[in-house]
Amino acid sequence: MSIPTSSVPASVLQARDIVTPAMRAAVGRLCPDMARIASYHHGWTDEFGIPASGSGKSLRPALVLLSAQATGAPAEEAVPAAVAVEFVHNFSLLHDDIMDADQERRHRPTAWTVFGRSAAILAGDALLIEAAAILAEQPRGGGAAAARLMSDTQRLITGQAADLEFERRGDVTLSECLAMVANKTGALFASACAVGAILVEAPAAVVRGLTGFGEHLGLAFQLVDDLLGIWGDPRRTGKPVLADLRSRKKSVPVVVALTAGTGASARLAELYFDPVPLPESELAEAATLIEEAGGRAWTEAEAARHLAAALDCLDRLALPSDVLDNFREIAYFVTDRSW
Amino acid sequence: MSIPTSSVPASVLQARDIVTPAMRAAVGRLCPDMARIASYHHGWTDEFGIPASGSGKSLRPALVLLSAQATGAPAEEAVPAAVAVEFVHNFSLLHDDIMDADQERRHRPTAWTVFGRSAAILAGDALLIEAAAILAEQPRGGGAAAARLMSDTQRLITGQAADLEFERRGDVTLSECLAMVANKTGALFASACAVGAILVEAPAAVVRGLTGFGEHLGLAFQLVDDLLGIWGDPRRTGKPVLADLRSRKKSVPVVVALTAGTGASARLAELYFDPVPLPESELAEAATLIEEAGGRAWTEAEAARHLAAALDCLDRLALPSDVLDNFREIAYFVTDRSW
C-alpha cells in the first residue's frame, strides 16, 4: 500500500531505519540465489537485482524494539529479534502467496511468479531458518527468544492450515474463524511484542503483559483488514474493490453474516457458494447482505473490543511514558487505517 | 529401501526405539492436519491415518545419540537433538519432493501427491519450526545447538538451490558439484554428529572432531548413493535401474565423466543433453560411457577417501571404545550399501 509517510508513526519510521541494514546484512549472508529472491521480495531490488525503492511497513520491527525499550534496554539490543520476526513474517508471505496462487503483493508480481515456485519455497525456507538462527545464536535470552518465536510461528502454520481447510468447507463456524485469525495474525503480533523483551531478559510479568497487548492488537489489526477487504477504498488499500468477496474469502464479516441465521444470511450463502464467478453487481449485493446480516457491525465492534483490551494490557504495565505513547500510537495507527 | 534387519547396526535399531516415541509425541503436538501429513510421511500411518509399519532408517538419530555419549552423557539427554535433526531431514524431503516432482518415496506415494502441494509445503514448514523450537527450548546448550542446526540447515538450502540451478545448466564443474553435495548432504550429517554433543555442552574440540567425522561421512554416504543411483541393484536400492540417468541427474559420477575431456565424455554429453527421453539401450550406453570416462572409479576412490578421513577424525578423539565401535560400524554400514 502507498501510505502518506506523514501519517506513519515516527517509531515505525525509526524502526525501519534501524532494522533494515541488519536485515540486508542477514539476507546478504544467504547464498546468492536466495539472497536475490529475498531482496526482491522485501522490495529492495527488482527482478534483475537492480536497486528499487520499496519496502514493507516495519510495524512488527517497531513493536519488537519498543518491547525491549519497555524494560529500559536500548532499542539496538533488540535488533536481532526485530530481524527474526520480520523474516518469519516474510517467510509466511512467500509460502502463502504460492499456496493462494496470489499474483501480486505490494503492487509487484509475487516472488513465485518471477522466480518459480521451487525457488520461492526455498527462499521462504531460507528466511525461516535464518530467523531461528539469528535469535538462537544470541547470548543471554537468545535461546528462549528463539523458542518463543518458533512456538508462535507454529501457531501461524496452524492458522494457515485452517485457512486452507476453510476453502473446501461451507460450514465454518465463527469460533473456528476467530481461532484461525488468532493463530494466523495474533500469534506473530504477540511474538513481535514479546521476543525483544525476552531477548533482553525482561521479567516474566512484563513479557506476559506485552504478549497480551500483541495478541489483542493482532486480532484488531486483522479484523480491520477484513473490513477493508470488503469496504476499503481501493486507492488506499491497494487491493481491487470487494477483493475478498471476489476470491470468496471466508473472512470474519462473511462468516458472521453466513452464521447469523437471517434472511440475508440465506441469500448470501446462495451467492457465496455458487461455483460460477459472481458478476460485479452480485458482489456489491453480497457486501450489502453481509452488512444487513450484521457482519460489518459485529466485526467493527469486535475490532474495537480487541483494541481496548490491547490498550488495557499496556496500562497494567508500568511502562516508561515515551514507550507507552509510541505503543499507543502504533495501536491506533494499525486499527484506524483510513489512510 | 527394504534392508534385512540383521545387517543394520544395533546402535541404529536402538536409536529408532529411543527416538521414535519422542518424534511421535512432537508430531502429536502439531495441529491435526499437519500431524496427519507428518505421520504419513514418517511411515507411521497410511493416507487415512490408519497405523502402518514403515519408518525411516534412523541413521541420523543414531549419530546424534552417539555424539552425546562420546563425552559420557547418557543417550537420553540427546533425544531432543535427535528429534530435531530427523525433523530437519524430513522437512527437506517433504519440500524437495515437491520441487523435484517426485512421485514416490520409501515405496509409497510422496506426501504432496496424497495431500496436495500446499498442505505438504506447510507440513515441511511445521517440522522445520518444531526442530528449531525443540532445541531452542532446552536448557544448557539448547540455544547453541539450535543455532548450529539452523546454520547447517541453511547450507542444506544452499545445496538444494544449487541442485535446482544445475538442472538448467550444461556447464556444471566438478568443484561446483562437490560443493553442492557437501551442502546438501554433508551439512546435515555434520549437524547430526555435533548437535547432540553441543546440547550436552561437550568441549569445543570434541564438537569440532565430531563435525569433521560427520561432514566426511555425509560426503562418502552421498557419493555411494550417487554410484547406487546408476549401478545399484533395483531390488536393493528400491529405485528403478539407472534411475539417476533417466532423470538426467547431474550426480558426481556424471559430472566427473562429462568434464573428463575424453571421447567418452563427448559422446556422453551428446546423449545427456539430448532433450528427447533416452531409450533403455542408450541409458545403458550412458552408464558405460560414464565408466569409460572414469566417473565410476573416481567417485569410488573419492568415497573411500572421505570414509578414511571420517575414520581418521574419530581416531583423533579419545572416545570411549564402545562409542568408537558403534560410530565405525555405522560408517562402514552407510558406505558399503551392498545390502
Interface residues (C-beta under 8 A of the other chain):
Chain A: L30 C31 D33 M34 F91 H95 I98 M99 R117 S118 A119 I121 L122 G124 D125 A126 L128 I129 E130 A132 A133 L135 A136 E137 Q138 G142 G143 A144 A146 A147 M150 S151 T153 Q154 I157 T158 Q160 A161 A162 L164 E165
Chain B: L30 C31 D33 M34 F91 H95 I98 M99 R117 S118 A119 I121 L122 G124 D125 A126 L128 I129 E130 A132 A133 L135 A136 E137 Q138 G142 G143 A144 A146 A147 M150 S151 T153 Q154 I157 T158 Q160 A161 A162 L164 E165
